[in-house]
Every structure is written in C-alpha cells, then in structure tokens.
Amino acid sequence: MRMTIRTAAIVVAAALCTFSAQAATGTLVFDVKPFTSKVKLKDKIENRLKTGGIEWGAADGQLIITTVNKRFLRFDVPHMTRYGESKTLELAPGTYTLHAPSFIPEGGLSVEKVLAKGAFFNLDLLTFEVREGKTTTVEVHPTIQSESTFLLKFFMPQLLVKVIESDVVRQELVINERTDKSIAWNDYSGPLKFTVE
C-alpha cells in the first residue's frame, strides 16, 4: 500500500510538472504609438487616419506586421491595434523573427497590378526573445508620409519598430521601407503569400 501511495504521488508530481511546463508563457506587449505626420493634414484626413491602426499576428516563432491587406497573406493576422493603443499577449517562450509584408502605392488598375507594383516582403528584419515570466515590448512608431500616383494621393505610415526588454531598447528599425533586400511581390514564392492553387 505504501508503495502504491508513493507511486501515485510521483505520478501526480510529474503531471503537475508537465502541466506547468506546458503552461509556461512570456508576455508580449504590442504598443502602437500615436501617429505623427511629416506633411500637413487636413482635418478630414487626420480624423480618418486616427481610426486606423496596425495589423499584426504572432505565432510559431514569427511576428508579422503588415501593411498589405491580410487576405493576400497565408498567415493568421488576427490583431488590429489602433494608433495610440496597445495589446498584450501571452506567448510561448522562444525566439521570434519579425517579417513585414509591405505596401507603397505605385499605381495599377487591377488588384494584381497594384500588388505587383507596390507590394513587397521585408523578411528576417530582426529577432527577439520572449522569456518565461518576462515582458518584451514591441513599440511601433508610425510617421505619416505622403505618397502619390497619377490618380490618387495616399497617406502611408512609415513604421519604426523598437524592441524593449527590461526598459532598455535592444533594437530599432524602420520595417516597411523598400530596400535592396526587399523581395518584390511577384518574385516571392514563400509561405507567407497566399496564392490560389
């Protein structure tokens, strides 16, 4: 009987340890700052922009921040955090890599041409750690820029991202600029892009 009780206690302790390991999480705070503007905005445009925000999702060691409509992505992007607001998630501890499917309007009279001209992927921009019992903050600082095509004028946010751990800025980078490392929409065939089979 004594052995049975001891065995049962070991089994319960092991189960509790397993549950604790499965439940271990770290905290990610996604903090979108109020937008600033490098151009003079009319009141109507400014009020419209204030209703906007940043679409993003985090899973499987990836953080996606997108200015491309999420219906064109093969990644769950469930969050839209408005300018001046923040959201807190509990995530599995580990290393997360930031990718930014991005869009700068450059014209086009069909969805396919608009994406081909203006959309691109900025991949592997930075990595950060989510640690068990700790908080990592991703700050997004949007600055409104004016972009024009021959038909329309757009106001697009330039997104400066800062990764903060223990109140210290560890990394910062503008994530949605087109650079030599950007991959054009039609040149990308990786898993983040939704394509109809």
C-alpha positions as CSV (number, residue, x, y, z in Angstrom):
1,M,0.0,0.0,0.0
2,R,2.9,2.3,0.9
3,M,4.5,1.8,-2.5
4,T,1.2,2.5,-4.2
5,I,0.7,5.8,-2.4
6,R,4.4,6.8,-3.2
7,T,3.9,5.8,-6.8
8,A,0.7,7.9,-7.0
9,A,2.5,10.9,-5.5
10,I,5.3,10.6,-8.1
11,V,2.7,10.4,-10.9
12,V,0.8,13.4,-9.6
13,A,4.0,15.4,-9.2
14,A,5.2,14.5,-12.7
15,A,1.8,15.5,-14.1
16,L,1.9,18.9,-12.4
17,C,5.4,19.5,-13.7
18,T,4.3,18.6,-17.2
19,F,1.3,21.0,-16.9
20,S,3.5,23.7,-15.6
21,A,5.9,23.3,-18.5
22,Q,3.1,23.4,-21.0
23,A,1.5,26.5,-19.4
24,A,4.8,28.4,-19.3
25,T,4.5,31.7,-21.2
26,G,6.1,35.1,-21.6
27,T,4.4,38.4,-22.2
28,L,4.5,40.4,-25.4
29,V,3.2,44.0,-25.3
30,F,2.5,45.4,-28.8
31,D,2.4,49.1,-28.3
32,V,1.4,51.3,-31.2
33,K,2.2,55.0,-30.5
34,P,0.0,57.9,-31.8
35,F,1.0,58.8,-35.3
36,T,3.0,61.8,-36.2
37,S,3.0,63.4,-39.7
38,K,5.7,64.9,-41.9
39,V,3.0,66.5,-44.0
40,K,0.2,69.0,-43.2
41,L,-3.0,67.1,-42.9
42,K,-6.5,68.4,-43.5
43,D,-8.8,67.8,-40.5
44,K,-10.9,65.3,-42.5
45,I,-7.9,63.2,-43.5
46,E,-6.4,63.4,-40.0
47,N,-9.6,62.2,-38.4
48,R,-9.8,59.3,-40.9
49,L,-6.3,58.3,-40.1
50,K,-7.0,58.3,-36.4
51,T,-9.5,55.5,-36.9
52,G,-6.7,53.3,-38.4
53,G,-4.1,51.1,-36.9
54,I,-1.5,48.3,-37.5
55,E,-2.4,44.8,-38.4
56,W,-0.2,42.1,-37.0
57,G,0.0,38.5,-35.7
58,A,2.4,36.3,-33.7
59,A,2.7,32.5,-33.9
60,D,5.2,29.8,-34.4
61,G,8.2,31.9,-33.7
62,Q,7.2,34.7,-36.1
63,L,5.8,38.2,-35.7
64,I,4.2,39.6,-38.8
65,I,3.4,43.3,-39.1
66,T,1.7,44.1,-42.4
67,T,0.6,47.0,-44.5
68,V,-0.5,44.6,-47.2
69,N,-4.2,43.5,-46.9
70,K,-4.1,40.3,-44.8
71,R,-6.4,38.5,-47.2
72,F,-3.4,38.2,-49.5
73,L,-1.3,36.6,-46.8
74,R,-1.1,32.9,-45.7
75,F,-0.6,33.8,-42.1
76,D,-3.1,34.4,-39.3
77,V,-3.1,38.2,-38.7
78,P,-5.9,38.5,-36.1
79,H,-4.9,41.8,-34.4
80,M,-5.5,45.4,-35.5
81,T,-4.1,47.7,-32.9
82,R,-5.1,51.3,-33.3
83,Y,-2.7,54.3,-33.2
84,G,-2.2,55.2,-29.6
85,E,-3.3,51.8,-28.2
86,S,-1.6,48.6,-27.1
87,K,-2.4,44.9,-26.8
88,T,-0.9,42.3,-24.5
89,L,-0.4,38.6,-25.5
90,E,0.9,35.6,-23.6
91,L,3.2,33.7,-26.0
92,A,5.2,30.5,-25.8
93,P,8.8,31.4,-24.8
94,G,11.4,31.4,-27.5
95,T,13.0,33.3,-30.3
96,Y,10.7,35.3,-32.6
97,T,11.6,36.7,-36.1
98,L,9.9,39.8,-37.5
99,H,8.7,39.9,-41.1
100,A,7.0,42.8,-42.7
101,P,4.9,42.3,-45.9
102,S,4.7,45.9,-47.0
103,F,3.0,48.2,-49.5
104,I,3.8,51.5,-51.1
105,P,1.1,52.6,-53.6
106,E,2.6,53.0,-57.0
107,G,-0.4,52.7,-59.2
108,G,-2.1,49.9,-61.1
109,L,-5.7,49.5,-62.4
110,S,-6.2,45.9,-61.1
111,V,-5.5,44.2,-57.8
112,E,-2.8,42.1,-59.4
113,K,-1.0,45.1,-60.9
114,V,-1.4,47.1,-57.7
115,L,0.3,44.3,-55.7
116,A,2.9,43.7,-58.4
117,K,4.0,47.4,-58.4
118,G,3.6,48.3,-54.8
119,A,3.8,45.2,-52.5
120,F,7.0,43.6,-51.3
121,F,8.3,41.5,-48.5
122,N,10.9,42.6,-45.9
123,L,12.0,39.3,-44.3
124,D,14.1,38.4,-41.2
125,L,14.3,42.0,-40.1
126,L,15.2,41.3,-36.5
127,T,14.8,38.7,-33.8
128,F,13.8,39.0,-30.2
129,E,13.2,36.7,-27.2
130,V,10.0,36.0,-25.4
131,R,11.2,34.8,-22.0
132,E,9.1,32.8,-19.4
133,G,7.7,35.2,-16.8
134,K,9.2,38.2,-18.5
135,T,7.8,41.0,-20.6
136,T,9.0,42.0,-24.1
137,T,7.6,45.2,-25.6
138,V,7.4,45.9,-29.4
139,E,6.8,49.6,-29.9
140,V,5.6,50.8,-33.3
141,H,6.1,54.5,-34.1
142,P,4.0,55.4,-37.2
143,T,5.0,58.5,-39.1
144,I,2.6,59.5,-41.9
145,Q,4.2,60.1,-45.3
146,S,2.6,61.4,-48.4
147,E,2.7,59.1,-51.5
148,S,1.2,59.9,-54.9
149,T,0.2,58.1,-58.1
150,F,-1.1,59.7,-61.2
151,L,-4.6,59.0,-60.0
152,L,-4.6,59.3,-56.2
153,K,-2.8,60.7,-53.2
154,F,-2.2,58.3,-50.3
155,F,-1.0,58.8,-46.8
156,M,1.1,55.9,-45.7
157,P,2.7,55.2,-42.3
158,Q,6.4,54.7,-42.0
159,L,6.8,52.2,-39.2
160,L,9.8,52.5,-36.8
161,V,9.8,49.4,-34.6
162,K,11.6,49.3,-31.2
163,V,12.2,46.1,-29.2
164,I,12.3,46.8,-25.5
165,E,13.5,44.4,-22.8
166,S,13.9,45.4,-19.1
167,D,13.2,49.0,-20.1
168,V,16.1,49.0,-22.5
169,V,15.8,49.5,-26.3
170,R,17.6,46.4,-27.7
171,Q,16.8,47.0,-31.4
172,E,15.1,49.6,-33.6
173,L,14.4,49.6,-37.3
174,V,12.1,51.1,-39.9
175,I,10.4,47.9,-41.2
176,N,8.4,48.9,-44.2
177,E,10.9,50.8,-46.4
178,R,11.7,49.3,-49.8
179,T,15.4,48.4,-49.8
180,D,17.9,46.3,-51.8
181,K,16.9,43.4,-49.5
182,S,13.2,43.7,-50.2
183,I,11.6,41.0,-52.3
184,A,9.1,42.1,-54.9
185,W,5.6,40.6,-54.6
186,N,5.8,38.7,-57.9
187,D,9.3,37.4,-57.0
188,Y,8.3,36.0,-53.7
189,S,7.1,32.4,-53.6
190,G,7.5,31.6,-49.9
191,P,4.9,30.5,-47.3
192,L,3.7,34.0,-46.2
193,K,2.0,34.7,-49.6
194,F,-1.5,33.4,-50.3
195,T,-1.9,32.1,-53.8
196,V,-4.8,30.2,-55.3
197,E,-3.8,26.7,-56.2
